[in-house]
Amino acid sequence: MDIANFPWLTTIILFPIVAALFIPIIPDKDGKTVRWYSLTIGLIDFAVIVYAFYTGYDLDNPNLQLFESYAWVPQIDLNWSVGADGLSMPL
């Protein structure tokens, strides 16, 4: 897969959700392991965000960038579409 065509926004959105599914199976009595796990996942996600926008976002272009669209359930015309513009990029 070409790095320019990698689904960055989908990865940024779904990575913490998938990582959260593992929290209930972490053997932890006092919550310290879950806190460190959550911090690690958050930092990894932040690093992916910084990398994706540093390499794939053009600050001079105010249009929608890093746009992804997938047919999720084509029978009912349900699509997954995400993109970042000048306002949503810093958020």
mmCIF file as gemmi writes it, N, C-alpha and C atoms, coordinates in Angstrom:
data_model
loop_
_atom_site.group_PDB
_atom_site.id
_atom_site.type_symbol
_atom_site.label_atom_id
_atom_site.label_alt_id
_atom_site.label_comp_id
_atom_site.label_asym_id
_atom_site.label_entity_id
_atom_site.label_seq_id
_atom_site.pdbx_PDB_ins_code
_atom_site.Cartn_x
_atom_site.Cartn_y
_atom_site.Cartn_z
_atom_site.occupancy
_atom_site.B_iso_or_equiv
_atom_site.pdbx_formal_charge
_atom_site.auth_seq_id
_atom_site.auth_asym_id
_atom_site.pdbx_PDB_model_num
ATOM 1 N N . MET Axp A 1 ? 0.839 -1.179 0 1 0 ? 1 A 1
ATOM 2 C CA . MET Axp A 1 ? 0 0 0 1 0 ? 1 A 1
ATOM 3 C C . MET Axp A 1 ? 0.883 1.241 0 1 0 ? 1 A 1
ATOM 4 N N . ASP Axp A 2 ? 0.563 2.169 -0.853 1 0 ? 2 A 1
ATOM 5 C CA . ASP Axp A 2 ? 1.289 3.424 -0.952 1 0 ? 2 A 1
ATOM 6 C C . ASP Axp A 2 ? 0.998 4.275 0.281 1 0 ? 2 A 1
ATOM 7 N N . ILE Axp A 3 ? 2.029 4.877 0.854 1 0 ? 3 A 1
ATOM 8 C CA . ILE Axp A 3 ? 1.863 5.67 2.075 1 0 ? 3 A 1
ATOM 9 C C . ILE Axp A 3 ? 0.998 6.903 1.838 1 0 ? 3 A 1
ATOM 10 N N . ALA Axp A 4 ? 0.992 7.42 0.617 1 0 ? 4 A 1
ATOM 11 C CA . ALA Axp A 4 ? 0.157 8.586 0.309 1 0 ? 4 A 1
ATOM 12 C C . ALA Axp A 4 ? -1.323 8.219 0.269 1 0 ? 4 A 1
ATOM 13 N N . ASN Axp A 5 ? -1.635 6.974 -0.023 1 0 ? 5 A 1
ATOM 14 C CA . ASN Axp A 5 ? -3.027 6.53 -0.1 1 0 ? 5 A 1
ATOM 15 C C . ASN Axp A 5 ? -3.477 5.768 1.143 1 0 ? 5 A 1
ATOM 16 N N . PHE Axp A 6 ? -2.672 5.791 2.18 1 0 ? 6 A 1
ATOM 17 C CA . PHE Axp A 6 ? -3.032 5.095 3.413 1 0 ? 6 A 1
ATOM 18 C C . PHE Axp A 6 ? -4.226 5.794 4.066 1 0 ? 6 A 1
ATOM 19 N N . PRO Axp A 7 ? -5.187 5.052 4.618 1 0 ? 7 A 1
ATOM 20 C CA . PRO Axp A 7 ? -6.374 5.677 5.232 1 0 ? 7 A 1
ATOM 21 C C . PRO Axp A 7 ? -6.072 6.257 6.62 1 0 ? 7 A 1
ATOM 22 N N . TRP Axp A 8 ? -5.399 7.407 6.641 1 0 ? 8 A 1
ATOM 23 C CA . TRP Axp A 8 ? -4.955 8.007 7.896 1 0 ? 8 A 1
ATOM 24 C C . TRP Axp A 8 ? -6.107 8.353 8.829 1 0 ? 8 A 1
ATOM 25 N N . LEU Axp A 9 ? -7.125 9.025 8.322 1 0 ? 9 A 1
ATOM 26 C CA . LEU Axp A 9 ? -8.211 9.469 9.199 1 0 ? 9 A 1
ATOM 27 C C . LEU Axp A 9 ? -8.999 8.299 9.775 1 0 ? 9 A 1
ATOM 28 N N . THR Axp A 10 ? -9.215 7.289 8.985 1 0 ? 10 A 1
ATOM 29 C CA . THR Axp A 10 ? -9.905 6.104 9.488 1 0 ? 10 A 1
ATOM 30 C C . THR Axp A 10 ? -9.074 5.433 10.577 1 0 ? 10 A 1
ATOM 31 N N . THR Axp A 11 ? -7.777 5.363 10.386 1 0 ? 11 A 1
ATOM 32 C CA . THR Axp A 11 ? -6.887 4.792 11.392 1 0 ? 11 A 1
ATOM 33 C C . THR Axp A 11 ? -6.911 5.619 12.67 1 0 ? 11 A 1
ATOM 34 N N . ILE Axp A 12 ? -6.873 6.943 12.528 1 0 ? 12 A 1
ATOM 35 C CA . ILE Axp A 12 ? -6.889 7.835 13.688 1 0 ? 12 A 1
ATOM 36 C C . ILE Axp A 12 ? -8.184 7.685 14.481 1 0 ? 12 A 1
ATOM 37 N N . ILE Axp A 13 ? -9.283 7.468 13.799 1 0 ? 13 A 1
ATOM 38 C CA . ILE Axp A 13 ? -10.579 7.34 14.469 1 0 ? 13 A 1
ATOM 39 C C . ILE Axp A 13 ? -10.751 5.954 15.09 1 0 ? 13 A 1
ATOM 40 N N . LEU Axp A 14 ? -10.391 4.91 14.355 1 0 ? 14 A 1
ATOM 41 C CA . LEU Axp A 14 ? -10.683 3.549 14.812 1 0 ? 14 A 1
ATOM 42 C C . LEU Axp A 14 ? -9.641 2.958 15.766 1 0 ? 14 A 1
ATOM 43 N N . PHE Axp A 15 ? -8.406 3.442 15.721 1 0 ? 15 A 1
ATOM 44 C CA . PHE Axp A 15 ? -7.356 2.882 16.576 1 0 ? 15 A 1
ATOM 45 C C . PHE Axp A 15 ? -7.702 2.96 18.067 1 0 ? 15 A 1
ATOM 46 N N . PRO Axp A 16 ? -8.119 4.114 18.591 1 0 ? 16 A 1
ATOM 47 C CA . PRO Axp A 16 ? -8.475 4.145 20.019 1 0 ? 16 A 1
ATOM 48 C C . PRO Axp A 16 ? -9.703 3.295 20.358 1 0 ? 16 A 1
ATOM 49 N N . ILE Axp A 17 ? -10.638 3.196 19.425 1 0 ? 17 A 1
ATOM 50 C CA . ILE Axp A 17 ? -11.835 2.387 19.674 1 0 ? 17 A 1
ATOM 51 C C . ILE Axp A 17 ? -11.458 0.911 19.782 1 0 ? 17 A 1
ATOM 52 N N . VAL Axp A 18 ? -10.632 0.44 18.853 1 0 ? 18 A 1
ATOM 53 C CA . VAL Axp A 18 ? -10.19 -0.959 18.891 1 0 ? 18 A 1
ATOM 54 C C . VAL Axp A 18 ? -9.321 -1.209 20.126 1 0 ? 18 A 1
ATOM 55 N N . ALA Axp A 19 ? -8.456 -0.259 20.455 1 0 ? 19 A 1
ATOM 56 C CA . ALA Axp A 19 ? -7.6 -0.423 21.636 1 0 ? 19 A 1
ATOM 57 C C . ALA Axp A 19 ? -8.422 -0.465 22.917 1 0 ? 19 A 1
ATOM 58 N N . ALA Axp A 20 ? -9.523 0.262 22.967 1 0 ? 20 A 1
ATOM 59 C CA . ALA Axp A 20 ? -10.375 0.27 24.16 1 0 ? 20 A 1
ATOM 60 C C . ALA Axp A 20 ? -11.049 -1.075 24.387 1 0 ? 20 A 1
ATOM 61 N N . LEU Axp A 21 ? -11.197 -1.867 23.345 1 0 ? 21 A 1
ATOM 62 C CA . LEU Axp A 21 ? -11.815 -3.184 23.499 1 0 ? 21 A 1
ATOM 63 C C . LEU Axp A 21 ? -10.966 -4.125 24.357 1 0 ? 21 A 1
ATOM 64 N N . PHE Axp A 22 ? -9.671 -3.835 24.47 1 0 ? 22 A 1
ATOM 65 C CA . PHE Axp A 22 ? -8.773 -4.683 25.249 1 0 ? 22 A 1
ATOM 66 C C . PHE Axp A 22 ? -8.719 -4.294 26.727 1 0 ? 22 A 1
ATOM 67 N N . ILE Axp A 23 ? -9.261 -3.151 27.089 1 0 ? 23 A 1
ATOM 68 C CA . ILE Axp A 23 ? -9.196 -2.697 28.479 1 0 ? 23 A 1
ATOM 69 C C . ILE Axp A 23 ? -9.872 -3.671 29.448 1 0 ? 23 A 1
ATOM 70 N N . PRO Axp A 24 ? -11.038 -4.232 29.128 1 0 ? 24 A 1
ATOM 71 C CA . PRO Axp A 24 ? -11.658 -5.15 30.1 1 0 ? 24 A 1
ATOM 72 C C . PRO Axp A 24 ? -10.857 -6.422 30.384 1 0 ? 24 A 1
ATOM 73 N N . ILE Axp A 25 ? -9.962 -6.808 29.498 1 0 ? 25 A 1
ATOM 74 C CA . ILE Axp A 25 ? -9.207 -8.044 29.736 1 0 ? 25 A 1
ATOM 75 C C . ILE Axp A 25 ? -7.84 -7.79 30.368 1 0 ? 25 A 1
ATOM 76 N N . ILE Axp A 26 ? -7.52 -6.534 30.677 1 0 ? 26 A 1
ATOM 77 C CA . ILE Axp A 26 ? -6.255 -6.224 31.339 1 0 ? 26 A 1
ATOM 78 C C . ILE Axp A 26 ? -6.381 -6.578 32.816 1 0 ? 26 A 1
ATOM 79 N N . PRO Axp A 27 ? -5.514 -7.468 33.297 1 0 ? 27 A 1
ATOM 80 C CA . PRO Axp A 27 ? -5.578 -7.807 34.723 1 0 ? 27 A 1
ATOM 81 C C . PRO Axp A 27 ? -4.993 -6.663 35.55 1 0 ? 27 A 1
ATOM 82 N N . ASP Axp A 28 ? -5.866 -5.963 36.246 1 0 ? 28 A 1
ATOM 83 C CA . ASP Axp A 28 ? -5.419 -4.772 36.961 1 0 ? 28 A 1
ATOM 84 C C . ASP Axp A 28 ? -6.242 -4.617 38.234 1 0 ? 28 A 1
ATOM 85 N N . LYS Axp A 29 ? -5.571 -4.494 39.329 1 0 ? 29 A 1
ATOM 86 C CA . LYS Axp A 29 ? -6.279 -4.361 40.605 1 0 ? 29 A 1
ATOM 87 C C . LYS Axp A 29 ? -6.466 -2.894 41.008 1 0 ? 29 A 1
ATOM 88 N N . ASP Axp A 30 ? -5.46 -2.071 40.787 1 0 ? 30 A 1
ATOM 89 C CA . ASP Axp A 30 ? -5.536 -0.688 41.257 1 0 ? 30 A 1
ATOM 90 C C . ASP Axp A 30 ? -5.725 0.341 40.143 1 0 ? 30 A 1
ATOM 91 N N . GLY Axp A 31 ? -5.785 -0.075 38.898 1 0 ? 31 A 1
ATOM 92 C CA . GLY Axp A 31 ? -6.038 0.848 37.796 1 0 ? 31 A 1
ATOM 93 C C . GLY Axp A 31 ? -4.793 1.454 37.178 1 0 ? 31 A 1
ATOM 94 N N . LYS Axp A 32 ? -3.624 1.17 37.725 1 0 ? 32 A 1
ATOM 95 C CA . LYS Axp A 32 ? -2.394 1.773 37.218 1 0 ? 32 A 1
ATOM 96 C C . LYS Axp A 32 ? -2.053 1.269 35.811 1 0 ? 32 A 1
ATOM 97 N N . THR Axp A 33 ? -2.244 -0.018 35.572 1 0 ? 33 A 1
ATOM 98 C CA . THR Axp A 33 ? -1.944 -0.587 34.256 1 0 ? 33 A 1
ATOM 99 C C . THR Axp A 33 ? -2.865 -0.016 33.19 1 0 ? 33 A 1
ATOM 100 N N . VAL Axp A 34 ? -4.128 0.156 33.508 1 0 ? 34 A 1
ATOM 101 C CA . VAL Axp A 34 ? -5.083 0.717 32.548 1 0 ? 34 A 1
ATOM 102 C C . VAL Axp A 34 ? -4.728 2.167 32.231 1 0 ? 34 A 1
ATOM 103 N N . ARG Axp A 35 ? -4.293 2.914 33.238 1 0 ? 35 A 1
ATOM 104 C CA . ARG Axp A 35 ? -3.886 4.308 32.988 1 0 ? 35 A 1
ATOM 105 C C . ARG Axp A 35 ? -2.686 4.374 32.054 1 0 ? 35 A 1
ATOM 106 N N . TRP Axp A 36 ? -1.692 3.524 32.279 1 0 ? 36 A 1
ATOM 107 C CA . TRP Axp A 36 ? -0.515 3.513 31.415 1 0 ? 36 A 1
ATOM 108 C C . TRP Axp A 36 ? -0.854 3.028 30.01 1 0 ? 36 A 1
ATOM 109 N N . TYR Axp A 37 ? -1.712 2.029 29.931 1 0 ? 37 A 1
ATOM 110 C CA . TYR Axp A 37 ? -2.161 1.532 28.625 1 0 ? 37 A 1
ATOM 111 C C . TYR Axp A 37 ? -2.882 2.642 27.859 1 0 ? 37 A 1
ATOM 112 N N . SER Axp A 38 ? -3.785 3.35 28.527 1 0 ? 38 A 1
ATOM 113 C CA . SER Axp A 38 ? -4.537 4.428 27.881 1 0 ? 38 A 1
ATOM 114 C C . SER Axp A 38 ? -3.62 5.566 27.458 1 0 ? 38 A 1
ATOM 115 N N . LEU Axp A 39 ? -2.664 5.915 28.308 1 0 ? 39 A 1
ATOM 116 C CA . LEU Axp A 39 ? -1.708 6.965 27.954 1 0 ? 39 A 1
ATOM 117 C C . LEU Axp A 39 ? -0.885 6.555 26.738 1 0 ? 39 A 1
ATOM 118 N N . THR Axp A 40 ? -0.437 5.311 26.702 1 0 ? 40 A 1
ATOM 119 C CA . THR Axp A 40 ? 0.348 4.82 25.563 1 0 ? 40 A 1
ATOM 120 C C . THR Axp A 40 ? -0.456 4.852 24.273 1 0 ? 40 A 1
ATOM 121 N N . ILE Axp A 41 ? -1.703 4.397 24.329 1 0 ? 41 A 1
ATOM 122 C CA . ILE Axp A 41 ? -2.561 4.417 23.142 1 0 ? 41 A 1
ATOM 123 C C . ILE Axp A 41 ? -2.793 5.852 22.687 1 0 ? 41 A 1
ATOM 124 N N . GLY Axp A 42 ? -3.03 6.754 23.628 1 0 ? 42 A 1
ATOM 125 C CA . GLY Axp A 42 ? -3.233 8.161 23.285 1 0 ? 42 A 1
ATOM 126 C C . GLY Axp A 42 ? -2.008 8.785 22.643 1 0 ? 42 A 1
ATOM 127 N N . LEU Axp A 43 ? -0.827 8.472 23.152 1 0 ? 43 A 1
ATOM 128 C CA . LEU Axp A 43 ? 0.405 9.016 22.571 1 0 ? 43 A 1
ATOM 129 C C . LEU Axp A 43 ? 0.68 8.436 21.185 1 0 ? 43 A 1
ATOM 130 N N . ILE Axp A 44 ? 0.405 7.161 21.003 1 0 ? 44 A 1
ATOM 131 C CA . ILE Axp A 44 ? 0.572 6.559 19.676 1 0 ? 44 A 1
ATOM 132 C C . ILE Axp A 44 ? -0.388 7.204 18.685 1 0 ? 44 A 1
ATOM 133 N N . ASP Axp A 45 ? -1.632 7.393 19.094 1 0 ? 45 A 1
ATOM 134 C CA . ASP Axp A 45 ? -2.622 8.026 18.222 1 0 ? 45 A 1
ATOM 135 C C . ASP Axp A 45 ? -2.215 9.464 17.904 1 0 ? 45 A 1
ATOM 136 N N . PHE Axp A 46 ? -1.708 10.178 18.895 1 0 ? 46 A 1
ATOM 137 C CA . PHE Axp A 46 ? -1.242 11.549 18.663 1 0 ? 46 A 1
ATOM 138 C C . PHE Axp A 46 ? -0.075 11.571 17.686 1 0 ? 46 A 1
ATOM 139 N N . ALA Axp A 47 ? 0.843 10.621 17.807 1 0 ? 47 A 1
ATOM 140 C CA . ALA Axp A 47 ? 1.976 10.552 16.879 1 0 ? 47 A 1
ATOM 141 C C . ALA Axp A 47 ? 1.5 10.275 15.455 1 0 ? 47 A 1
ATOM 142 N N . VAL Axp A 48 ? 0.506 9.411 15.303 1 0 ? 48 A 1
ATOM 143 C CA . VAL Axp A 48 ? -0.05 9.138 13.971 1 0 ? 48 A 1
ATOM 144 C C . VAL Axp A 48 ? -0.716 10.389 13.413 1 0 ? 48 A 1
ATOM 145 N N . ILE Axp A 49 ? -1.431 11.138 14.253 1 0 ? 49 A 1
ATOM 146 C CA . ILE Axp A 49 ? -2.071 12.383 13.819 1 0 ? 49 A 1
ATOM 147 C C . ILE Axp A 49 ? -1.028 13.374 13.328 1 0 ? 49 A 1
ATOM 148 N N . VAL Axp A 50 ? 0.019 13.578 14.115 1 0 ? 50 A 1
ATOM 149 C CA . VAL Axp A 50 ? 1.069 14.528 13.732 1 0 ? 50 A 1
ATOM 150 C C . VAL Axp A 50 ? 1.728 14.093 12.433 1 0 ? 50 A 1
ATOM 151 N N . TYR Axp A 51 ? 2.054 12.809 12.308 1 0 ? 51 A 1
ATOM 152 C CA . TYR Axp A 51 ? 2.691 12.32 11.089 1 0 ? 51 A 1
ATOM 153 C C . TYR Axp A 51 ? 1.78 12.471 9.877 1 0 ? 51 A 1
ATOM 154 N N . ALA Axp A 52 ? 0.517 12.109 10.027 1 0 ? 52 A 1
ATOM 155 C CA . ALA Axp A 52 ? -0.418 12.171 8.897 1 0 ? 52 A 1
ATOM 156 C C . ALA Axp A 52 ? -0.584 13.596 8.399 1 0 ? 52 A 1
ATOM 157 N N . PHE Axp A 53 ? -0.733 14.532 9.31 1 0 ? 53 A 1
ATOM 158 C CA . PHE Axp A 53 ? -0.94 15.909 8.883 1 0 ? 53 A 1
ATOM 159 C C . PHE Axp A 53 ? 0.355 16.575 8.448 1 0 ? 53 A 1
ATOM 160 N N . TYR Axp A 54 ? 1.484 16.169 9.005 1 0 ? 54 A 1
ATOM 161 C CA . TYR Axp A 54 ? 2.757 16.737 8.581 1 0 ? 54 A 1
ATOM 162 C C . TYR Axp A 54 ? 3.116 16.295 7.166 1 0 ? 54 A 1
ATOM 163 N N . THR Axp A 55 ? 2.825 15.044 6.833 1 0 ? 55 A 1
ATOM 164 C CA . THR Axp A 55 ? 3.208 14.535 5.517 1 0 ? 55 A 1
ATOM 165 C C . THR Axp A 55 ? 2.13 14.683 4.455 1 0 ? 55 A 1
ATOM 166 N N . GLY Axp A 56 ? 0.856 14.72 4.862 1 0 ? 56 A 1
ATOM 167 C CA . GLY Axp A 56 ? -0.196 14.673 3.856 1 0 ? 56 A 1
ATOM 168 C C . GLY Axp A 56 ? -1.115 15.859 3.778 1 0 ? 56 A 1
ATOM 169 N N . TYR Axp A 57 ? -0.875 16.898 4.598 1 0 ? 57 A 1
ATOM 170 C CA . TYR Axp A 57 ? -1.786 18.034 4.622 1 0 ? 57 A 1
ATOM 171 C C . TYR Axp A 57 ? -1.07 19.273 4.105 1 0 ? 57 A 1
ATOM 172 N N . ASP Axp A 58 ? -1.709 19.968 3.168 1 0 ? 58 A 1
ATOM 173 C CA . ASP Axp A 58 ? -1.167 21.191 2.586 1 0 ? 58 A 1
ATOM 174 C C . ASP Axp A 58 ? -1.864 22.381 3.239 1 0 ? 58 A 1
ATOM 175 N N . LEU Axp A 59 ? -1.135 23.157 4.023 1 0 ? 59 A 1
ATOM 176 C CA . LEU Axp A 59 ? -1.727 24.287 4.74 1 0 ? 59 A 1
ATOM 177 C C . LEU Axp A 59 ? -2.203 25.398 3.813 1 0 ? 59 A 1
ATOM 178 N N . ASP Axp A 60 ? -1.68 25.453 2.6 1 0 ? 60 A 1
ATOM 179 C CA . ASP Axp A 60 ? -2.09 26.492 1.657 1 0 ? 60 A 1
ATOM 180 C C . ASP Axp A 60 ? -3.377 26.145 0.927 1 0 ? 60 A 1
ATOM 181 N N . ASN Axp A 61 ? -3.849 24.935 1.056 1 0 ? 61 A 1
ATOM 182 C CA . ASN Axp A 61 ? -5.064 24.489 0.383 1 0 ? 61 A 1
ATOM 183 C C . ASN Axp A 61 ? -6.206 24.415 1.401 1 0 ? 61 A 1
ATOM 184 N N . PRO Axp A 62 ? -7.209 25.298 1.3 1 0 ? 62 A 1
ATOM 185 C CA . PRO Axp A 62 ? -8.298 25.286 2.286 1 0 ? 62 A 1
ATOM 186 C C . PRO Axp A 62 ? -9.359 24.215 2.024 1 0 ? 62 A 1
ATOM 187 N N . ASN Axp A 63 ? -9.257 23.509 0.933 1 0 ? 63 A 1
ATOM 188 C CA . ASN Axp A 63 ? -10.26 22.5 0.579 1 0 ? 63 A 1
ATOM 189 C C . ASN Axp A 63 ? -10.106 21.24 1.426 1 0 ? 63 A 1
ATOM 190 N N . LEU Axp A 64 ? -11.046 20.328 1.257 1 0 ? 64 A 1
ATOM 191 C CA . LEU Axp A 64 ? -11.04 19.061 1.977 1 0 ? 64 A 1
ATOM 192 C C . LEU Axp A 64 ? -9.831 18.232 1.539 1 0 ? 64 A 1
ATOM 193 N N . GLN Axp A 65 ? -9.066 17.766 2.518 1 0 ? 65 A 1
ATOM 194 C CA . GLN Axp A 65 ? -7.883 16.965 2.239 1 0 ? 65 A 1
ATOM 195 C C . GLN Axp A 65 ? -7.936 15.68 3.058 1 0 ? 65 A 1
ATOM 196 N N . LEU Axp A 66 ? -7.051 14.769 2.745 1 0 ? 66 A 1
ATOM 197 C CA . LEU Axp A 66 ? -7.013 13.453 3.385 1 0 ? 66 A 1
ATOM 198 C C . LEU Axp A 66 ? -8.393 12.806 3.35 1 0 ? 66 A 1
ATOM 199 N N . PHE Axp A 67 ? -9.094 12.996 2.261 1 0 ? 67 A 1
ATOM 200 C CA . PHE Axp A 67 ? -10.469 12.525 2.126 1 0 ? 67 A 1
ATOM 201 C C . PHE Axp A 67 ? -10.488 11.028 1.856 1 0 ? 67 A 1
ATOM 202 N N . GLU Axp A 68 ? -11.369 10.331 2.547 1 0 ? 68 A 1
ATOM 203 C CA . GLU Axp A 68 ? -11.562 8.897 2.358 1 0 ? 68 A 1
ATOM 204 C C . GLU Axp A 68 ? -13.054 8.624 2.269 1 0 ? 68 A 1
ATOM 205 N N . SER Axp A 69 ? -13.424 7.746 1.373 1 0 ? 69 A 1
ATOM 206 C CA . SER Axp A 69 ? -14.821 7.361 1.249 1 0 ? 69 A 1
ATOM 207 C C . SER Axp A 69 ? -14.888 5.886 0.871 1 0 ? 69 A 1
ATOM 208 N N . TYR Axp A 70 ? -15.672 5.151 1.642 1 0 ? 70 A 1
ATOM 209 C CA . TYR Axp A 70 ? -15.823 3.723 1.409 1 0 ? 70 A 1
ATOM 210 C C . TYR Axp A 70 ? -17.3 3.367 1.432 1 0 ? 70 A 1
ATOM 211 N N . ALA Axp A 71 ? -17.705 2.475 0.544 1 0 ? 71 A 1
ATOM 212 C CA . ALA Axp A 71 ? -19.066 1.945 0.581 1 0 ? 71 A 1
ATOM 213 C C . ALA Axp A 71 ? -19.117 0.91 1.697 1 0 ? 71 A 1
ATOM 214 N N . TRP Axp A 72 ? -19.869 1.212 2.736 1 0 ? 72 A 1
ATOM 215 C CA . TRP Axp A 72 ? -19.911 0.344 3.899 1 0 ? 72 A 1
ATOM 216 C C . TRP Axp A 72 ? -20.993 -0.72 3.726 1 0 ? 72 A 1
ATOM 217 N N . VAL Axp A 73 ? -22.218 -0.289 3.507 1 0 ? 73 A 1
ATOM 218 C CA . VAL Axp A 73 ? -23.33 -1.2 3.222 1 0 ? 73 A 1
ATOM 219 C C . VAL Axp A 73 ? -23.986 -0.69 1.948 1 0 ? 73 A 1
ATOM 220 N N . PRO Axp A 74 ? -23.518 -1.16 0.786 1 0 ? 74 A 1
ATOM 221 C CA . PRO Axp A 74 ? -24.007 -0.604 -0.477 1 0 ? 74 A 1
ATOM 222 C C . PRO Axp A 74 ? -25.489 -0.857 -0.743 1 0 ? 74 A 1
ATOM 223 N N . GLN Axp A 75 ? -26.066 -1.883 -0.136 1 0 ? 75 A 1
ATOM 224 C CA . GLN Axp A 75 ? -27.475 -2.189 -0.373 1 0 ? 75 A 1
ATOM 225 C C . GLN Axp A 75 ? -28.388 -1.062 0.109 1 0 ? 75 A 1
ATOM 226 N N . ILE Axp A 76 ? -28 -0.384 1.152 1 0 ? 76 A 1
ATOM 227 C CA . ILE Axp A 76 ? -28.807 0.734 1.651 1 0 ? 76 A 1
ATOM 228 C C . ILE Axp A 76 ? -28.083 2.071 1.473 1 0 ? 76 A 1
ATOM 229 N N . ASP Axp A 77 ? -27.061 2.068 0.628 1 0 ? 77 A 1
ATOM 230 C CA . ASP Axp A 77 ? -26.286 3.265 0.303 1 0 ? 77 A 1
ATOM 231 C C . ASP Axp A 77 ? -25.706 3.93 1.56 1 0 ? 77 A 1
ATOM 232 N N . LEU Axp A 78 ? -25.086 3.12 2.414 1 0 ? 78 A 1
ATOM 233 C CA . LEU Axp A 78 ? -24.451 3.6 3.629 1 0 ? 78 A 1
ATOM 234 C C . LEU Axp A 78 ? -22.952 3.667 3.38 1 0 ? 78 A 1
ATOM 235 N N . ASN Axp A 79 ? -22.386 4.87 3.501 1 0 ? 79 A 1
ATOM 236 C CA . ASN Axp A 79 ? -20.977 5.101 3.201 1 0 ? 79 A 1
ATOM 237 C C . ASN Axp A 79 ? -20.247 5.639 4.425 1 0 ? 79 A 1
ATOM 238 N N . TRP Axp A 80 ? -18.959 5.369 4.473 1 0 ? 80 A 1
ATOM 239 C CA . TRP Axp A 80 ? -18.061 5.935 5.477 1 0 ? 80 A 1
ATOM 240 C C . TRP Axp A 80 ? -17.22 6.972 4.748 1 0 ? 80 A 1
ATOM 241 N N . SER Axp A 81 ? -17.398 8.234 5.078 1 0 ? 81 A 1
ATOM 242 C CA . SER Axp A 81 ? -16.663 9.318 4.431 1 0 ? 81 A 1
ATOM 243 C C . SER Axp A 81 ? -16.101 10.244 5.496 1 0 ? 81 A 1
ATOM 244 N N . VAL Axp A 82 ? -14.794 10.465 5.445 1 0 ? 82 A 1
ATOM 245 C CA . VAL Axp A 82 ? -14.137 11.384 6.37 1 0 ? 82 A 1
ATOM 246 C C . VAL Axp A 82 ? -13.146 12.228 5.584 1 0 ? 82 A 1
ATOM 247 N N . GLY Axp A 83 ? -12.906 13.424 6.077 1 0 ? 83 A 1
ATOM 248 C CA . GLY Axp A 83 ? -11.955 14.331 5.459 1 0 ? 83 A 1
ATOM 249 C C . GLY Axp A 83 ? -11.599 15.423 6.442 1 0 ? 83 A 1
ATOM 250 N N . ALA Axp A 84 ? -10.537 16.14 6.165 1 0 ? 84 A 1
ATOM 251 C CA . ALA Axp A 84 ? -10.105 17.229 7.035 1 0 ? 84 A 1
ATOM 252 C C . ALA Axp A 84 ? -9.961 18.494 6.207 1 0 ? 84 A 1
ATOM 253 N N . ASP Axp A 85 ? -10.555 19.581 6.697 1 0 ? 85 A 1
ATOM 254 C CA . ASP Axp A 85 ? -10.388 20.87 6.043 1 0 ? 85 A 1
ATOM 255 C C . ASP Axp A 85 ? -9.621 21.791 6.99 1 0 ? 85 A 1
ATOM 256 N N . GLY Axp A 86 ? -9.534 23.048 6.641 1 0 ? 86 A 1
ATOM 257 C CA . GLY Axp A 86 ? -8.766 23.999 7.434 1 0 ? 86 A 1
ATOM 258 C C . GLY Axp A 86 ? -9.292 24.207 8.841 1 0 ? 86 A 1
ATOM 259 N N . LEU Axp A 87 ? -10.594 24.048 9.041 1 0 ? 87 A 1
ATOM 260 C CA . LEU Axp A 87 ? -11.167 24.212 10.379 1 0 ? 87 A 1
ATOM 261 C C . LEU Axp A 87 ? -11.043 22.958 11.232 1 0 ? 87 A 1
ATOM 262 N N . SER Axp A 88 ? -11.251 21.809 10.647 1 0 ? 88 A 1
ATOM 263 C CA . SER Axp A 88 ? -11.239 20.579 11.435 1 0 ? 88 A 1
ATOM 264 C C . SER Axp A 88 ? -9.829 20.04 11.672 1 0 ? 88 A 1
ATOM 265 N N . MET Axp A 89 ? -8.855 20.471 10.909 1 0 ? 89 A 1
ATOM 266 C CA . MET Axp A 89 ? -7.497 19.948 11.056 1 0 ? 89 A 1
ATOM 267 C C . MET Axp A 89 ? -6.921 20.228 12.445 1 0 ? 89 A 1
ATOM 268 N N . PRO Axp A 90 ? -7.017 21.432 12.996 1 0 ? 90 A 1
ATOM 269 C CA . PRO Axp A 90 ? -6.447 21.634 14.341 1 0 ? 90 A 1
ATOM 270 C C . PRO Axp A 90 ? -7.222 20.931 15.448 1 0 ? 90 A 1
ATOM 271 N N . LEU Axp A 91 ? -8.463 20.584 15.184 1 0 ? 91 A 1
ATOM 272 C CA . LEU Axp A 91 ? -9.27 19.942 16.225 1 0 ? 91 A 1
ATOM 273 C C . LEU Axp A 91 ? -8.893 18.488 16.347 1 0 ? 91 A 1
